[in-house]
Amino acid sequence: MSENCIEVSGLSVAYDSQEVIRGMELTIPKNEITMIIGANGCGKSTLLKAIGRILPIKKGEVRINGSSVKHQRAKTLAREVAVLPQNPPAPAGLRVKELVAYGRFPYQSPMGGMKREDIEIVNWAMEVTGVLEFRDRMMEELSGGQRQRAWIALALAQDTPILLLDEPTTYLDMSHQLEILELLKQLNQKRKISIVMVLHELNNAAKFATHLIGMKQGEILFQGAPKKVITKKNLASLYGIDATLQLDKGESYPICIDFELVKE
């Protein structure tokens, strides 16, 4: 049994003729919280979409739990991995509970409706994400943060061993960011869900990741435990910044307390 939930080999992905990822080799460990960081446009979201088969693969292969995603049926893949893209649009005329219920689609037969187990999972997903009180509200009536939590509830309702999340804390204030990240940490620890997440907030990534990947121009610059890879040298290469770092009170993860542009 592989210790990796995702294995990428020789991966190339392009938008029209522009290649964003070329010949990537990458393994993502099972039962970890993996955060992907890097500057805008470096290919983070593209990588997630390729893994989740939202974007076609030009060359190479992606394996999820040992099986290639190329020839898997959509429903089979949807039982293995849930993908929450960046800034999904708010569907008009859809109630929160209806949106979250879409997460149960991979488990339903063509003629079957929601079973009791499906309803229980949908209610659980809404409860843990804090949107149960909005269950009968229309999506377009919610604030940006409320909509984001509803979309995360949809991903959780899919009940997969792997979650791919592209900037899930967008639109959330600091306290709600922490709530969502703490929730994902609990899901990882208690339900052994492998979580792969693109995140812009460096300090949140260092605090919550158990495995961290730095991407630059479609390539993997570094990966490993935050304490090992969040260094002045790596941040200078990744972002072009001269960072001032210190460890948290428990000395378990680094914190960027100040930074300036690298002087040439």
C-alpha positions in Angstrom: 0.0 0.0 0.0 1.4 3.3 -1.1 2.1 6.0 1.6 1.1 8.6 -0.9 -2.5 9.6 -1.7 -1.5 11.4 -4.9 1.4 10.6 -7.3 2.2 12.8 -10.3 4.7 11.7 -12.9 5.8 13.6 -16.0 2.8 16.0 -15.7 2.4 18.7 -18.3 -0.6 21.0 -18.4 -1.3 23.8 -20.8 -3.9 26.5 -21.5 -4.2 26.5 -25.3 -0.5 26.7 -26.4 0.8 28.1 -23.1 2.4 25.4 -21.0 1.9 26.1 -17.3 3.3 22.9 -15.8 6.0 20.9 -17.6 7.2 17.4 -16.7 6.3 17.7 -13.0 7.2 14.8 -10.6 5.4 15.0 -7.2 4.2 12.8 -4.4 1.7 14.0 -1.8 1.6 12.0 1.4 -1.5 10.2 2.7 -3.3 11.4 5.8 -1.5 14.7 5.9 -2.5 18.4 5.5 -0.5 19.5 2.5 -0.4 23.2 1.7 0.7 24.6 -1.7 2.2 28.1 -1.6 3.7 30.4 -4.2 3.2 33.6 -6.1 0.2 34.3 -8.3 0.3 32.6 -11.6 2.8 29.9 -10.6 0.5 27.0 -11.4 -0.9 26.1 -8.0 -4.6 26.1 -9.1 -3.7 24.5 -12.4 -2.1 21.6 -10.4 -5.2 21.1 -8.3 -7.4 21.1 -11.4 -5.2 18.6 -13.2 -5.3 16.3 -10.2 -9.1 16.6 -9.9 -9.4 16.1 -13.7 -11.1 19.5 -14.1 -8.3 20.4 -16.6 -7.1 17.9 -19.2 -3.6 16.6 -18.9 -1.3 17.2 -21.9 1.3 14.7 -20.9 2.1 12.4 -17.9 0.0 10.7 -15.3 -1.9 11.4 -12.1 -2.6 8.5 -9.7 -5.0 8.8 -6.8 -4.6 6.1 -4.2 -2.6 4.1 -6.8 -5.1 4.3 -9.7 -4.7 6.5 -12.7 -7.4 9.2 -13.0 -7.3 9.1 -16.9 -9.8 6.3 -17.4 -11.8 6.4 -14.2 -15.6 7.0 -14.4 -16.6 10.5 -13.1 -18.6 9.0 -10.2 -15.8 6.7 -9.2 -13.4 9.6 -9.1 -15.9 11.7 -7.2 -16.0 9.1 -4.4 -12.2 9.4 -4.0 -11.6 13.1 -4.2 -13.7 16.3 -3.7 -12.5 19.5 -5.4 -13.4 23.0 -4.3 -12.2 25.4 -6.9 -11.3 29.1 -6.3 -14.2 31.5 -6.2 -17.1 29.2 -7.3 -20.0 31.2 -8.6 -23.1 31.4 -6.4 -25.9 29.6 -8.2 -29.1 31.6 -8.5 -32.3 30.2 -7.1 -30.6 27.5 -5.0 -31.0 27.1 -1.3 -28.0 26.2 0.9 -29.3 22.8 1.7 -29.8 22.1 -2.0 -26.3 23.1 -2.9 -24.7 20.9 -0.1 -26.9 18.0 -1.2 -25.1 17.9 -4.5 -22.2 16.4 -2.6 -24.2 13.2 -2.4 -24.6 12.9 -6.2 -21.8 10.3 -6.6 -23.6 7.9 -4.3 -27.1 8.1 -5.8 -28.5 5.8 -8.5 -30.2 7.4 -11.6 -33.7 6.8 -10.2 -32.9 7.1 -6.5 -33.3 10.1 -4.3 -31.6 11.1 -1.0 -31.5 8.3 1.6 -31.5 8.8 5.3 -27.7 8.4 5.4 -27.4 11.1 2.7 -29.5 13.5 4.7 -27.6 12.9 7.9 -24.2 13.6 6.1 -25.6 16.8 4.5 -26.8 18.0 7.9 -23.5 17.1 9.5 -21.6 19.0 6.8 -23.8 22.1 7.2 -23.4 21.9 11.0 -19.6 21.6 11.2 -19.2 24.5 8.7 -21.6 26.7 10.5 -24.2 27.1 7.8 -27.0 24.9 9.2 -28.9 28.0 10.4 -28.8 29.3 6.8 -30.0 26.0 5.3 -33.2 27.5 3.8 -31.6 30.7 2.6 -30.9 31.3 -1.1 -27.2 31.2 -1.9 -27.3 34.7 -3.5 -28.6 36.1 -0.2 -25.5 35.1 1.7 -22.3 37.1 2.4 -19.1 36.0 0.7 -17.9 34.3 3.8 -21.2 32.4 4.3 -21.2 31.3 0.7 -17.6 30.0 1.1 -18.6 27.9 4.1 -21.6 26.5 2.1 -19.2 25.4 -0.7 -16.9 23.8 1.9 -19.9 22.0 3.3 -20.7 20.7 -0.2 -17.1 19.3 -0.5 -17.4 17.7 3.0 -20.8 16.1 2.1 -19.1 14.3 -0.8 -17.4 12.2 2.0 -14.2 11.5 0.2 -10.8 10.3 1.6 -9.1 13.3 -0.2 -10.1 16.9 -0.2 -8.6 19.4 -2.8 -9.3 23.0 -1.7 -8.2 26.1 -3.7 -7.9 29.0 -1.3 -10.8 27.9 1.0 -10.4 30.9 3.4 -11.0 33.5 0.7 -13.5 36.2 1.8 -13.3 35.0 5.5 -12.1 37.3 8.3 -9.4 36.1 10.6 -11.6 34.3 13.1 -13.5 32.5 10.4 -10.3 31.6 8.6 -9.1 29.9 11.9 -12.5 28.2 12.3 -12.3 26.6 8.8 -8.6 25.6 9.2 -9.2 24.2 12.7 -12.2 22.2 11.2 -10.0 20.8 8.4 -7.3 19.9 10.9 -9.9 18.0 13.0 -11.2 16.2 9.9 -7.6 15.2 9.0 -6.9 14.0 12.5 -10.2 12.3 13.4 -11.4 11.0 10.0 -7.9 10.6 8.4 -8.9 12.7 5.4 -5.9 13.7 3.2 -6.2 17.4 2.6 -4.4 19.3 -0.2 -4.9 23.0 -0.1 -3.7 26.1 -2.0 -3.3 28.9 0.5 -2.0 32.5 0.2 -1.6 33.2 3.9 2.0 32.1 4.6 1.6 32.1 8.4 -1.6 30.0 8.3 0.1 27.6 5.9 3.0 27.2 8.3 0.7 26.8 11.3 -1.7 24.2 9.9 0.3 22.3 7.3 2.0 19.1 8.1 3.5 19.0 4.6 4.3 22.1 2.6 5.0 22.6 -1.1 6.5 25.7 -2.6 5.7 26.2 -6.3 7.4 28.7 -8.8 6.7 29.0 -12.5 5.1 25.6 -12.7 7.8 23.7 -10.9 8.3 22.4 -7.3 10.9 24.6 -5.6 10.8 22.8 -2.2 8.6 20.5 -0.1 8.6 19.1 3.4 7.6 19.9 7.0 7.0 23.7 7.5 9.8 23.9 10.1 12.3 22.6 7.6 11.3 24.4 4.4 10.1 27.9 5.6 13.5 29.5 5.6 14.9 32.9 4.6 16.6 31.3 1.5 13.4 29.5 0.3 11.2 32.5 0.8 13.7 34.7 -1.1 13.6 32.2 -4.0 9.8 31.7 -3.8 8.6 35.3 -3.3 11.6 37.6 -3.8 11.4 38.7 -0.1 13.9 39.1 2.7 11.8 37.6 5.6 12.3 37.9 9.3 11.3 34.5 10.9 10.8 33.2 14.4 9.3 30.1 15.9 5.9 30.1 17.6 5.8 29.7 21.4 5.8 25.9 21.2 8.6 26.0 18.7 6.7 23.8 16.3 6.3 26.1 13.3 7.9 29.3 11.8 6.2 32.7 11.7 7.0 35.4 9.3 7.0 38.5 11.5 8.3 41.0 8.9 9.6 41.1 5.3 10.9 43.4 2.6 11.8 43.0 -1.0 15.1 41.4 -1.7 17.6 44.1 -2.6 19.5 43.4 -5.8 
